[in-house]
Structure formats: structure tokens, C-alpha cells
Amino acid sequence: MKDLILTIVKPLVEHPDAVSIEMEDGPNGMTYKLSVHPEDMGKVIGKQGRVAKSIRTVVYAAAGSSQQKKIFLEIVE
């Protein structure tokens, strides 16, 4: 799942080396925390959050029924 998120996000940003993902396993499910360079934050979120919503849709669809736990994607500064 981490590779999928990186594959989607890296082409969108100007600083692909600054993209990092942390995984946090909690009682409600697996949370992926995506952090990008501050200048790229707007590109990842998009106007009215459309790009972020699209990224989440693809990730949640890929997780689908293959995961027993629920998947969450957070974009952090």
C-alpha cells in the first residue's frame, strides 16, 4: 500500500525526495501518514481537497477486501 501511495504522489510534487510515509497500526485500523515538502502541500491537497480525495479513493479501493483492517490516509505537515 505504501508503494501505491508513493507512486501516486511523487509525480505530483516538485520535491519527490521529501515525500515520506509513516504507518501507524491502531485499534481502528492502519493509518498511513503522508508528509510532503511544505511547498508541495497545495498540489497534494488540490482545490477544495479534490486531489487528496482522489488519492484516498484509489488507496481505499486498492485496499478493498484484501485487508482485514480499515485503511486511513492522513496528509500531515
C-alpha positions, 0 to 999 in steps of 0.5 A: 500500500505504501508503494501505491501511495508513493507512486501516486504522489511523487509525480505530483510534487516538485520535491519527490525526495521529501515525500515520506510515509509513516504507518501507524497500526491502531485499534481502528485500523492502519493509518498511513501518514503522508508528509510532503515538502511544505511547498508541495502541500497545495498540489497534494491537497488540490482545490477544495481537497479534490486531489487528496480525495482522489488519492484516498479513493484509489488507496481505499479501493486498492485496499478493498477486501484484501485487508482485514483492517480499515485503511486511513490516509492522513496528509500531515505537515 
